[in-house]
Amino acid sequence: MALPSVMVLPLLIVLAAGVYYIYNEVMQFMSKSLVRNKVVVITDAVSGLGTECAHLFHKGGARLILCGTSWDKLESLYDYLTNDADPRETFAPKLVILDFSDMDSMENVVAEVVECYGCVDVLICNSSMKLKAQVQSVSLEMDRNIMDINYFGPNTLAKGVLPTMISRRSGHILLVNSIQGRLAVPFRSSYAASKHAAQAFFDCLRAEVEEFGIVVSTISHTFINASDPPPGEEPAPKPNTLAAFITSQLTHGVRPSVLANEIMQTVNRKKKEVVLAHPIPRVALYLRSLFPSFLFAVLAAGVKDSVLAEPMQ
């Protein structure tokens, strides 16, 4: 008996949804099996994204080394991960104090990280310091601090774990960077400069270590939206200029859980580069390459609009 034509489309939708669900379940299962027993280092593990990553990799059976600046927060994360975990399926994480703003301590920190298991399979550089300010208001000390945390810190840690990866001819180094490592927007000069530097360093590193079987990945996202807007909060007014619209899209957030899943997939699939952004930031990247003068004019117009609006606020 033939199905009525009116039922064909709903059935196709249900079938497609079922196939998609099964595919996701299979991919999640494979993700867990691929990281099992791997030594995974996560910097700034106590942040929203760091915690999500720690949860995913811990459930997958990875041997975690969690790094952060606060011992109390690291212990709280340890308790969160281990309280309901099955000790037959998971490993208790190792904890290491790591503060990229204290570069003098990095040699000892690198040694401590490597000594935890004698090697590192996956290094996830997640630490970041943000700043929004006019260029002339940012001190040299602040510039240096941002460069330490966003560039020199990941740089030094990656160099520190490289010898063990090279000797074993395997390893994966992943930088959680920013779309502003590719496209600078006004009032974020120090942050964008540090992210551009980190992007360039890891791009160079990728080519230099490929012969040793080491994968280097970068993930460029727009903005980590760690919290939902409070209930009842009025939506933000729509930008009234093209420049304001582009800037708002460049800072439009991605949830930590979504980004953590992307990190897991990047590690499992050994993807070298990921841009996690909405269409507008992607278009802006193309404009930067193909029509830079137009993009510069748009961004400059946005600065003028913001300056004119200040006395009215």
RODO-2510 file (C-alpha; in nm, 4 decimals, decimal comma):
residues 313
     n   res          X          Y          Z
     1     m     0,0000     0,0000     0,0000
     2     a     0,1519     0,3316    -0,1097
     3     l     0,1983     0,6077     0,1434
     4     p     0,0009     0,9276     0,0901
     5     s     0,2261     1,1953    -0,0581
     6     v     0,1511     1,4244     0,2367
     7     m     0,3311     1,1810     0,4697
     8     v     0,6497     1,1462     0,2663
     9     l     0,8149     1,4703     0,3803
    10     p     0,7532     1,4161     0,7562
    11     l     0,8864     1,0612     0,7281
    12     l     1,1994     1,1843     0,5489
    13     i     1,2551     1,4447     0,8221
    14     v     1,2180     1,1815     1,0958
    15     l     1,4542     0,9472     0,9095
    16     a     1,7150     1,2207     0,8649
    17     a     1,6900     1,3159     1,2326
    18     g     1,7364     0,9512     1,3316
    19     v     2,0438     0,9108     1,1122
    20     y     2,1898     1,2342     1,2518
    21     y     2,1268     1,1176     1,6101
    22     i     2,2929     0,7810     1,5484
    23     y     2,5894     0,9534     1,3805
    24     n     2,6387     1,1836     1,6815
    25     e     2,6185     0,8930     1,9239
    26     v     2,8769     0,6956     1,7257
    27     m     3,1084     0,9974     1,7036
    28     q     3,0815     1,0604     2,0802
    29     f     3,1628     0,6968     2,1521
    30     m     3,4619     0,7079     1,9186
    31     s     3,5774     1,0352     2,0773
    32     k     3,5918     0,8712     2,4177
    33     s     3,7802     0,5671     2,2941
    34     l     4,0388     0,7728     2,1042
    35     v     4,1532     0,9739     2,4086
    36     r     4,1579     0,6818     2,6518
    37     n     4,4913     0,6555     2,8365
    38     k     4,6221     0,9679     2,6616
    39     v     4,8107     1,2185     2,8775
    40     v     4,6237     1,5463     2,8293
    41     v     4,7397     1,8807     2,9716
    42     i     4,4795     2,1585     3,0025
    43     t     4,5873     2,5091     3,1002
    44     d     4,3455     2,7388     3,2846
    45     a     4,1461     2,4270     3,3645
    46     v     3,9347     2,6116     3,6219
    47     s     3,7811     2,8464     3,3642
    48     g     3,4426     2,7705     3,2116
    49     l     3,5962     2,6241     2,8964
    50     g     3,8724     2,4474     3,0899
    51     t     3,6188     2,2777     3,3161
    52     e     3,4110     2,1618     3,0182
    53     c     3,7226     2,0213     2,8504
    54     a     3,8325     1,8502     3,1707
    55     h     3,4886     1,6895     3,2066
    56     l     3,4874     1,5601     2,8477
    57     f     3,8406     1,4224     2,8470
    58     h     3,8038     1,2759     3,1969
    59     k     3,4887     1,0875     3,0915
    60     g     3,6804     0,9659     2,7879
    61     g     3,9436     0,8021     3,0092
    62     a     4,2292     1,0474     2,9538
    63     r     4,5082     1,0927     3,2067
    64     l     4,4552     1,4580     3,2890
    65     i     4,7079     1,7149     3,4082
    66     l     4,5026     2,0178     3,5114
    67     c     4,6802     2,3525     3,5381
    68     g     4,5573     2,6729     3,6988
    69     t     4,6568     2,9664     3,9158
    70     s     4,4439     2,8732     4,2209
    71     w     4,5044     2,5541     4,4174
    72     d     4,1642     2,5757     4,5871
    73     k     3,9848     2,5948     4,2519
    74     l     4,1908     2,3086     4,1137
    75     e     4,0975     2,0937     4,4140
    76     s     3,7302     2,1825     4,3674
    77     l     3,7544     2,0772     4,0026
    78     y     3,9278     1,7559     4,1104
    79     d     3,6405     1,6770     4,3480
    80     y     3,3833     1,7590     4,0791
    81     l     3,5450     1,5176     3,8340
    82     t     3,6153     1,2305     4,0716
    83     n     3,3132     1,2271     4,3054
    84     d     3,0829     1,0325     4,0723
    85     a     3,3476     0,8838     3,8440
    86     d     3,4091     0,5132     3,8002
    87     p     3,7749     0,4498     3,9027
    88     r     3,7820     0,1510     3,6676
    89     e     3,7061     0,3765     3,3696
    90     t     3,8784     0,7030     3,4628
    91     f     4,2041     0,8301     3,6134
    92     a     4,2385     1,0756     3,9001
    93     p     4,3703     1,4031     3,7551
    94     k     4,7098     1,5491     3,8442
    95     l     4,7112     1,9133     3,9560
    96     v     4,9787     2,1711     3,8719
    97     i     4,9948     2,5399     3,9636
    98     l     5,0621     2,7355     3,6444
    99     d     5,0673     3,1151     3,6158
   100     f     5,1770     3,2487     3,2789
   101     s     5,2179     3,5970     3,4292
   102     d     5,5113     3,4550     3,6292
   103     m     5,7465     3,3572     3,3474
   104     d     6,0352     3,2955     3,5886
   105     s     5,8504     2,9887     3,7223
   106     m     5,7933     2,8314     3,3812
   107     e     6,1039     2,6108     3,3783
   108     n     5,9992     2,4401     3,7018
   109     v     5,6357     2,4154     3,5894
   110     v     5,7318     2,2484     3,2609
   111     a     5,9472     1,9975     3,4497
   112     e     5,6607     1,9229     3,6914
   113     v     5,4131     1,8707     3,4052
   114     v     5,6423     1,6305     3,2209
   115     e     5,7284     1,4399     3,5404
   116     c     5,3601     1,3618     3,6107
   117     y     5,3569     1,0791     3,3535
   118     g     5,6931     1,1128     3,1816
   119     c     5,5345     1,2363     2,8589
   120     v     5,2550     1,4486     2,7152
   121     d     5,0240     1,3272     2,4380
   122     v     4,7972     1,6323     2,4073
   123     l     4,8635     1,9898     2,5190
   124     i     4,5604     2,2221     2,5203
   125     c     4,6684     2,5860     2,5612
   126     n     4,3543     2,7539     2,6870
   127     s     4,4796     3,0457     2,9003
   128     s     4,3900     3,3957     2,7874
   129     m     4,3751     3,7523     2,9182
   130     k     4,1372     4,0011     2,7567
   131     l     4,1448     4,3807     2,7560
   132     k     3,9231     4,6423     2,5948
   133     a     4,0723     4,9927     2,6006
   134     q     4,2013     5,2741     2,3836
   135     v     4,5618     5,2326     2,2696
   136     q     4,6918     5,5416     2,4521
   137     s     4,5412     5,4282     2,7838
   138     v     4,7230     5,0915     2,7945
   139     s     5,0521     5,0934     2,9868
   140     l     5,3629     4,9108     2,8713
   141     e     5,3380     4,6937     3,1828
   142     m     4,9867     4,5854     3,0836
   143     d     5,1023     4,5166     2,7270
   144     r     5,3779     4,2922     2,8597
   145     n     5,1442     4,1108     3,0981
   146     i     4,8999     4,0321     2,8171
   147     m     5,1836     3,9120     2,5942
   148     d     5,3137     3,6870     2,8748
   149     i     4,9752     3,5201     2,9283
   150     n     4,8535     3,5036     2,5682
   151     y     5,1794     3,4489     2,3802
   152     f     5,4983     3,3821     2,5784
   153     g     5,3249     3,1406     2,8180
   154     p     5,1795     2,9018     2,5566
   155     n     5,4987     2,9437     2,3532
   156     t     5,7190     2,8377     2,6458
   157     l     5,4969     2,5471     2,7525
   158     a     5,4791     2,4125     2,3961
   159     k     5,8585     2,4275     2,3663
   160     g     5,8889     2,2519     2,7017
   161     v     5,6824     1,9466     2,6044
   162     l     5,8205     1,9208     2,2500
   163     p     6,1283     1,7092     2,3345
   164     t     5,9143     1,4238     2,4709
   165     m     5,6835     1,4426     2,1702
   166     i     5,9719     1,4458     1,9241
   167     s     6,1408     1,1490     2,0929
   168     r     5,8152     0,9498     2,0735
   169     r     5,7331     1,0877     1,7269
   170     s     5,3762     1,1632     1,8266
   171     g     5,1793     1,4312     2,0036
   172     h     4,9184     1,7005     1,9591
   173     i     4,9474     2,0686     2,0559
   174     l     4,6246     2,2678     2,0404
   175     l     4,5948     2,6442     2,0816
   176     v     4,2577     2,7888     2,1765
   177     n     4,3088     3,1247     2,0115
   178     s     4,0632     3,3924     1,8946
   179     i     3,9172     3,5304     1,5749
   180     q     4,1130     3,8408     1,6735
   181     g     4,4300     3,6490     1,6032
   182     r     4,3244     3,6904     1,2416
   183     l     4,1240     4,0114     1,2433
   184     a     4,1903     4,3079     1,4729
   185     v     3,9058     4,5325     1,5869
   186     p     3,9348     4,8733     1,7582
   187     f     3,9920     4,9057     2,1342
   188     r     4,1501     4,5607     2,1600
   189     s     4,5007     4,6427     2,0394
   190     s     4,7020     4,4546     2,3040
   191     y     4,4736     4,1514     2,3011
   192     a     4,4647     4,1303     1,9210
   193     a     4,8424     4,1760     1,8973
   194     s     4,9046     3,8898     2,1418
   195     k     4,6605     3,6642     1,9558
   196     h     4,8191     3,7465     1,6191
   197     a     5,1598     3,6592     1,7656
   198     a     5,0331     3,3280     1,9046
   199     q     4,8659     3,2390     1,5742
   200     a     5,1880     3,3059     1,3812
   201     f     5,4005     3,1059     1,6259
   202     f     5,1784     2,7969     1,6146
   203     d     5,1457     2,8199     1,2350
   204     c     5,5263     2,8109     1,2106
   205     l     5,5478     2,5334     1,4693
   206     r     5,2988     2,3213     1,2731
   207     a     5,5224     2,3120     0,9668
   208     e     5,8424     2,2517     1,1652
   209     v     5,7213     1,9488     1,3645
   210     e     5,5047     1,7722     1,1076
   211     e     5,7958     1,5473     1,0088
   212     f     5,8005     1,4126     1,3662
   213     g     5,4343     1,3077     1,3524
   214     i     5,3249     1,5951     1,5784
   215     v     4,9957     1,7709     1,5023
   216     v     4,9506     2,1420     1,5784
   217     s     4,5963     2,2809     1,5778
   218     t     4,4505     2,6276     1,6266
   219     i     4,0878     2,7059     1,7048
   220     s     3,9773     3,0633     1,6374
   221     h     3,6492     3,1487     1,8056
   222     t     3,4690     3,4781     1,8434
   223     f     3,3968     3,5097     2,2144
   224     i     3,3275     3,2652     2,4965
   225     n     2,9823     3,3330     2,6358
   226     a     3,0093     3,1776     2,9797
   227     s     2,6606     3,2649     3,0986
   228     d     2,3096     3,3041     2,9643
   229     p     2,1386     3,6434     2,9948
   230     p     1,9331     3,6795     3,3143
   231     p     1,5628     3,5984     3,2802
   232     g     1,3545     3,8990     3,1854
   233     e     1,6524     4,0978     3,0652
   234     e     1,5693     4,3153     2,7666
   235     p     1,7566     4,2310     2,4486
   236     a     2,0378     4,4632     2,3520
   237     p     1,9435     4,7328     2,1011
   238     k     2,0213     4,6524     1,7426
   239     p     2,3367     4,8223     1,6079
   240     n     2,2489     5,1239     1,3934
   241     t     2,5616     5,1167     1,1770
   242     l     2,7376     4,8553     0,9677
   243     a     3,0532     4,8959     1,1779
   244     a     2,8636     4,8417     1,5020
   245     f     2,6933     4,5355     1,3566
   246     i     3,0232     4,3778     1,2477
   247     t     3,1823     4,4506     1,5860
   248     s     2,8847     4,3007     1,7714
   249     q     2,9070     3,9856     1,5594
   250     l     3,2815     3,9545     1,6235
   251     t     3,2087     3,9448     1,9969
   252     h     2,8997     3,7231     1,9685
   253     g     2,9576     3,4383     2,2066
   254     v     3,0012     3,0642     2,1750
   255     r     2,9068     2,8423     2,4670
   256     p     3,1952     2,6711     2,6544
   257     s     3,0304     2,3305     2,6047
   258     v     3,0134     2,3829     2,2272
   259     l     3,3769     2,4915     2,2122
   260     a     3,4862     2,1998     2,4326
   261     n     3,3163     1,9540     2,1968
   262     e     3,4936     2,1181     1,9045
   263     i     3,8250     2,0776     2,0866
   264     m     3,7551     1,7081     2,1425
   265     q     3,6693     1,6606     1,7744
   266     t     3,9782     1,8552     1,6675
   267     v     4,2002     1,6278     1,8772
   268     n     4,0336     1,3097     1,7524
   269     r     4,0267     1,4074     1,3860
   270     k     4,3673     1,5835     1,3981
   271     k     4,2258     1,8928     1,2318
   272     k     4,4918     2,1597     1,1887
   273     e     4,2761     2,4704     1,1818
   274     v     3,9235     2,5512     1,2947
   275     v     3,7338     2,8796     1,2708
   276     l     3,4345     2,8701     1,5044
   277     a     3,2464     3,1828     1,4064
   278     h     2,9193     3,3098     1,2694
   279     p     2,8911     3,4150     0,9026
   280     i     2,9596     3,7864     0,9598
   281     p     3,3066     3,7352     1,1174
   282     r     3,3898     3,4925     0,8377
   283     v     3,2897     3,7527     0,5790
   284     a     3,5022     4,0096     0,7620
   285     l     3,8020     3,7769     0,7316
   286     y     3,7533     3,7604     0,3554
   287     l     3,7111     4,1385     0,3381
   288     r     4,0404     4,1766     0,5254
   289     s     4,2156     3,9785     0,2520
   290     l     4,0248     4,0872    -0,0584
   291     f     3,8974     4,4384     0,0184
   292     p     4,1052     4,5681     0,3101
   293     s     4,0390     4,9382     0,2397
   294     f     3,6644     4,8835     0,2675
   295     l     3,6963     4,6984     0,5984
   296     f     3,9328     4,9638     0,7392
   297     a     3,6827     5,2350     0,6480
   298     v     3,3972     5,0468     0,8127
   299     l     3,5930     4,9904     1,1357
   300     a     3,7109     5,3530     1,1446
   301     a     3,3513     5,4717     1,1019
   302     g     3,2561     5,2556     1,3973
   303     v     3,5220     5,4247     1,6135
   304     k     3,3889     5,7693     1,5183
   305     d     3,0348     5,6635     1,6059
   306     s     3,1434     5,5339     1,9466
   307     v     3,3322     5,8571     2,0238
   308     l     3,0310     6,0696     1,9282
   309     a     2,8027     5,8541     2,1404
   310     e     3,0135     5,8798     2,4590
   311     p     2,8835     6,2218     2,5812
   312     m     2,5269     6,0964     2,5343
   313     q     2,5674     5,7927     2,7606
***
